[in-house]
């Protein structure tokens, strides 16, 4: 059963007049049954219509030769062998000869253009081993086919090396490794266990036990596992003070396994709650006593992590993230005295983006630290002296952003990383790959094409396969040299002829200036396939303004959900306004204590500039939709910019940031909870509603407390505002994207922007 409050104005003509949408030229069948059929069939009609769009290399032995498979139209397949050293690309074997040999061996018809070979492996000398219809064969370059014993399955590790892939893996394994945490000392003679919330030091030989801590309690207890110094003379233990016991209670109104409703309860901290706090304590084994650590540098942690002992056991270091996320420190502690020193002390005026811009690599052999920071206004890497915190030099610099570190080569003193905006003249959100020396010299941009890139390196990292595309450009696959990024040869260029035959139109990229008159704002425009330039179309914006990322599609895809909505008779847009991630620090900082902004000043200017170039965009009829943080923004569009936006569909929104999960909201809205939380709440501002609103929510949403939506409902009712509400029994987060939720949203836009009854003939 769906709870539904329907404020539909009686009579479609009256509804249209209220929005000023009648008797303008429009697509002939917008919102009709035929338009819905086109929208519903778009995904299926574009499926399996793009070929030669990738080349996933299977490296032969230790490389650099590799093979890959192309899946083609009508079930066709071809297997390609590449020799980077020679720059050659050719069939991996004689497909026709193999088909003939298989035809003889199996007495079955075999199509050489549709060979389906499982567990294919190509040896260095060119022989192909594979499974075919339950048997294993070896096909030699001479043309001889032999049945062979079933080979052993490769382990996951083996499949990632040699014949496996050298695909880049962001960050993991390249940051500082935390010292092992456990009970037993490195020399095997001692163990530290927790009993009655305190630490017990146990000698393995004889079992003698000594209690070394006394202040632990049920609300401030020591955690199991300690960080031992390499010489087994000292250890660091964490004592954890309990936080708030904040429960969220939800009612499952229609459980599938019983008639009566169920109460569902789960733990869920919200902004301002008391958080569990862990603090480090240093102990000396010989004296069986604690060595007090200076507390001044870590007074109020959100987190303490990445504890690492020096190899000579002289001290340890750890990361300290202060609650409120305006202080991030790398702290070093002397193991003899407990004196603490801040090697790095980041204190930005707004926030340190620990959730996506934290990278550090401590290199004890050379006393170097690689540290990621936005201290100069852009996200870059710095080389810092690990002994005194002195910045030796920036590793990267310029008006572009490091997006992530993929590899740190201590021997060659090089950093391999991803960057945005590093290629002048290209979309700053395009992902490129690059390398620089620790001293900041010899920057090499490895990727070149005008698009966003993915790469796979050979096992020896001498070569890489680069696949790049844009939302309006099909993929191109190239083989390049890692030394300088130079092109070896093009491998594939996607074939989209079948896709184009469906009438498919790529999204249009569009750039306009933002609120400051200087900054480029990027977005896309999606038109219906039967677009008529002399018609007028309502505009619908898909919005998500979460500061943790950027969201406008950049890679090529045969289908975008925006395009299906456009088929109903709309122009659909998506924009990354200020306050989202991936650009400069100033661009990102717009969100600070200001989530209600959602980049709306930039979005509105962008749409006005787009409409100036595309007169078919009717900005007197603008709708907006989004989910989660996008749901918050969608409703905010009507509350704060109701003069521009006329219709909104808001799904599972975090409408009051005091009601949502603690980590996400305190990262951007700060701590302690200030008055701006309430001032920007959709609940507080519900009385400002102008336009048509559809709210959807799952009654068992574990991501965003569903009470956040219901408190908006309460405020709207108290303000005597009309709106539509659909509550989905038993549903979790994102239910607006369910088939029913999507259909209701589409119908809502058709009624209130097109002024017609959905699916009318």
Beta strands, then each sheet from edge to edge (+ up, - down):
strand 1: 2-5
strand 2: 58-59
strand 3: 66-71
strand 4: 77-83
strand 5: 88-91
strand 6: 118-122
strand 7: 128-132
strand 8: 135-139
strand 9: 145-148
strand 10: 181-182
strand 11: 190-195
strand 12: 198-203
strand 13: 209-211
strand 14: 220-222
strand 15: 226-228
strand 16: 234-241
strand 17: 247-252
strand 18: 262-267
strand 19: 277-284
strand 20: 289-291
strand 21: 301-309
strand 22: 315-322
strand 23: 328-334
strand 24: 340-346
strand 25: 360-363
strand 26: 368-373
strand 27: 380-385
strand 28: 391-394
strand 29: 401-409
strand 30: 414-420
strand 31: 431-437
strand 32: 444-445
strand 33: 452-457
strand 34: 463-470
strand 35: 473-481
strand 36: 487-493
strand 37: 508-513
strand 38: 520-526
strand 39: 537-542
strand 40: 570-576
strand 41: 617-627
strand 42: 647-651
strand 43: 692-698
strand 44: 724-728
sheet 1: 1+ 44- 43- 42- 41- 39- 40- 38+ 37-
sheet 2: 2+ 3- 4+ 5-
sheet 3: 6+ 7- 8+ 9-
sheet 4: 10+ 15- 16+ 14-
sheet 5: 10+ 15- 16+ 19- 20+
sheet 6: 11+ 12- 13+
sheet 7: 17+ 18-
sheet 8: 21+ 22- 23+ 24-
sheet 9: 25+ 26- 27+ 28-
sheet 10: 29+ 30- 31+ 32-
sheet 11: 33+ 34- 35+ 36-
end
